[in-house]
């Protein structure tokens, strides 16, 4: 089987791959088109470019977190300085107390405090057989086809991990005895559906946003279930604006970008959660596993027909600003589950920022039927 070795930049790859056709036995295989180092960075680029969360700014890429992922450990500390307390200022005078005697006319400096956020590593992987990946390669760039499939997969999984983390944050906020209990939520779901009362509407949305007080305009993105989105459309609440290139119309609500995702929390009783986020509510970092990408051929599988497998691994951190991951995760990091130790569990997260306005998140809970 002829092998293709590529050492140039991505533009050269596309040109080289266009000339790639079937190998000596008439079959293009995954191992013929995958250059691991280049493929890994290409897939990561696709993942970030396609992520509407990153593009909206709700989750911003943080180089510091990526640097920490390059080191060891399942969790790592992110120190931060708290804002200055809003204490009453001094009134200037002309008394001349000795600064060393601590006289009553001396100004007494206030202290500034630090906080410690704790982020956690997410080590994830997946593998695919060449039958799934290579079946539609004829007449196209093989590496581009495979990278788009894999990149699209990781984009969806990144969003799933994000949703799980948000569920964990709100579960912690709802927990009985929490000093901040319920301060991020406006719940109008009630016990039964009532048209125009329990379903999605602009006043209820504004009431959710105002849990941020005079910082409510910082919440520039809203993530909602398709059922809620449909309700908003029926009520003529959704507007569309073109993107920077004028190619795509972006849905907005009250000037906020809308992301529609059915992974947002719901239950069987017709209750749906709508999430509001501000820029930088979450910080994202990506690292590099020891072997991010590799392929392996199994010549004896299929009764000797042979098969190939592509393995792809990622190292991520999705960190909610102002929080610490409060437990010791298992090897490989926490799962997306709501069970003990998972991202969506109520005990997994503790708020460390003292002010509600510093947490750029809010939630509206509605009953749609």
Residue pairs with C-beta under 8 A, 6 or more apart in sequence:
1 23
1 24
1 25
1 29
1 32
2 23
2 24
2 32
3 31
3 32
4 16
4 17
4 20
4 32
4 33
4 35
5 35
6 12
6 13
6 16
6 35
6 38
8 16
10 38
10 42
13 35
13 38
13 143
14 141
14 144
17 33
17 141
17 142
17 143
17 144
18 141
20 28
20 32
20 33
20 142
21 28
22 28
23 29
23 32
28 134
28 137
28 142
29 130
29 134
29 297
29 308
30 130
30 133
30 134
30 146
30 295
30 308
30 310
31 295
31 297
31 308
32 142
33 142
33 143
33 146
34 143
34 146
34 293
34 295
34 310
35 143
36 291
36 292
36 293
36 294
37 293
39 143
39 146
39 147
39 293
40 288
40 292
40 293
40 312
42 143
42 147
42 151
43 147
43 150
43 151
43 154
43 293
43 312
44 151
44 286
44 314
45 151
46 147
46 148
46 151
46 152
46 155
47 151
47 154
47 155
47 158
48 54
48 61
48 286
49 55
50 151
50 152
50 155
51 59
51 155
51 158
51 159
52 159
52 259
53 59
53 158
53 159
53 162
53 259
53 282
54 60
54 61
54 284
56 220
56 221
56 257
56 259
56 277
57 220
57 221
57 279
57 280
58 221
58 223
58 277
58 278
58 279
58 280
58 281
58 282
59 162
59 281
59 282
59 283
59 284
59 318
60 279
60 280
60 282
60 283
60 284
61 283
61 284
61 285
61 286
62 283
62 284
62 285
62 319
63 285
64 78
64 285
65 78
65 119
65 283
65 284
65 285
65 317
65 319
66 285
66 286
66 287
66 317
67 285
68 76
68 78
68 119
68 285
68 317
69 121
69 285
69 286
69 287
69 315
69 316
69 317
70 287
70 288
73 121
74 120
74 121
74 328
74 329
74 331
74 333
75 118
75 119
75 120
75 121
75 325
75 328
75 329
76 118
76 119
76 121
77 116
77 117
77 118
78 116
78 117
78 118
78 119
78 319
79 114
79 115
79 116
79 117
80 114
80 115
80 116
80 117
81 112
81 113
81 114
81 115
82 112
82 113
82 114
82 115
82 353
82 354
83 355
83 358
84 110
84 112
85 110
87 110
90 107
93 105
95 103
95 105
96 105
97 103
97 104
97 105
97 106
99 106
115 352
115 353
115 354
116 324
116 352
117 319
117 321
117 322
117 323
117 324
117 352
118 324
118 325
118 326
119 283
119 285
119 317
119 319
119 325
120 317
120 319
120 325
120 329
120 333
120 334
121 287
121 315
121 316
121 317
121 329
121 333
122 161
122 314
122 315
122 316
122 317
122 318
122 333
122 334
123 289
123 313
123 314
123 315
123 332
123 333
124 157
124 161
124 313
124 314
124 316
124 332
124 333
125 289
125 311
125 312
125 313
125 314
126 153
126 157
126 311
126 312
127 309
127 310
127 311
127 312
128 149
128 150
128 309
128 310
129 307
129 308
129 309
129 310
130 307
130 308
130 309
130 310
131 307
133 145
133 146
133 149
133 310
134 142
134 146
136 145
137 145
137 146
146 310
150 310
150 312
154 312
154 314
158 316
158 318
159 261
159 263
160 263
160 336
161 316
161 318
161 336
161 343
162 282
162 318
163 261
163 263
163 264
163 265
163 336
164 336
164 337
164 338
164 342
164 343
164 344
165 282
165 318
165 320
165 343
165 344
166 275
166 320
166 361
167 265
167 338
167 343
167 344
168 338
168 342
168 343
168 344
168 345
168 346
168 348
168 349
169 320
169 323
169 349
169 361
170 184
170 185
170 265
170 273
170 363
171 338
171 344
171 345
171 346
172 178
172 346
172 347
172 348
172 349
172 350
172 351
173 180
173 181
173 182
173 183
173 184
173 185
173 351
174 181
174 182
174 185
174 346
175 181
175 346
175 347
180 351
180 356
183 211
183 356
184 211
184 356
184 359
184 361
184 362
184 363
185 208
185 211
185 362
185 363
185 364
185 365
186 204
186 207
186 208
186 211
186 362
186 363
186 364
186 365
187 364
187 365
188 197
188 198
188 204
188 364
188 365
188 366
188 367
189 198
189 271
189 365
189 366
189 367
190 197
190 198
190 367
192 198
192 367
193 199
193 270
193 367
193 368
193 369
194 367
198 366
198 367
198 368
199 231
199 366
199 367
199 368
200 224
200 228
200 231
200 232
200 235
200 237
200 272
200 274
200 364
200 366
200 368
201 235
202 237
202 254
204 364
204 366
205 222
205 253
205 254
205 274
205 276
205 364
206 216
206 254
207 364
208 274
208 276
208 362
208 363
208 364
209 216
209 219
209 276
209 362
210 216
211 356
211 362
212 218
212 219
212 278
212 356
212 357
212 360
212 362
213 356
213 357
214 357
215 278
215 357
215 360
216 362
218 278
218 279
218 360
219 256
219 276
219 277
219 278
219 360
219 361
219 362
220 255
220 256
220 257
220 277
220 278
220 279
221 256
221 257
221 258
221 259
221 276
221 277
221 278
221 279
222 253
222 256
222 257
222 258
222 259
222 274
222 275
222 276
222 277
223 258
223 259
223 260
223 261
223 264
223 274
223 275
223 276
223 277
224 232
224 258
224 259
224 260
224 261
224 264
224 272
224 274
224 275
225 260
225 261
225 262
225 264
225 266
225 272
225 273
225 274
226 260
226 262
227 266
227 272
227 368
228 272
228 274
228 366
228 368
229 238
229 251
229 258
229 260
231 368
232 238
232 253
237 253
237 254
238 251
238 252
238 253
238 258
239 251
239 252
239 253
240 249
240 250
240 251
240 252
241 249
241 250
241 252
242 248
242 249
242 250
243 249
243 250
250 257
250 258
251 257
251 258
251 260
252 258
256 276
264 272
264 273
264 274
264 275
265 272
265 273
266 272
266 273
269 367
270 367
270 368
270 369
271 365
271 366
271 367
271 368
272 365
272 366
272 367
272 368
273 363
273 364
273 365
274 363
274 364
274 365
274 366
275 361
275 362
275 363
276 361
276 362
276 363
276 364
277 360
277 361
278 360
278 361
279 360
280 321
280 360
281 320
281 321
281 359
281 360
281 361
282 318
282 319
282 320
282 321
283 317
283 318
283 319
283 321
284 316
284 317
284 318
284 319
285 316
285 317
285 319
286 314
286 315
286 316
286 317
287 315
287 316
287 317
288 315
289 313
289 314
289 315
291 311
291 313
292 312
292 313
292 314
293 310
293 311
293 312
293 313
294 310
294 311
295 308
295 309
295 310
295 311
296 308
296 309
296 311
297 306
297 307
297 308
298 306
298 307
298 308
298 309
299 306
300 306
301 307
320 349
320 361
321 353
321 358
321 359
321 360
322 351
322 352
322 353
322 358
322 359
323 349
323 350
323 351
323 352
323 353
324 349
324 350
324 352
325 334
325 348
325 349
326 347
326 348
326 349
326 350
327 341
327 347
327 348
329 341
330 341
334 341
334 342
334 343
334 348
335 341
335 342
335 343
336 342
336 343
336 344
337 343
337 344
337 345
338 344
338 345
339 345
340 347
341 348
342 348
351 359
353 359
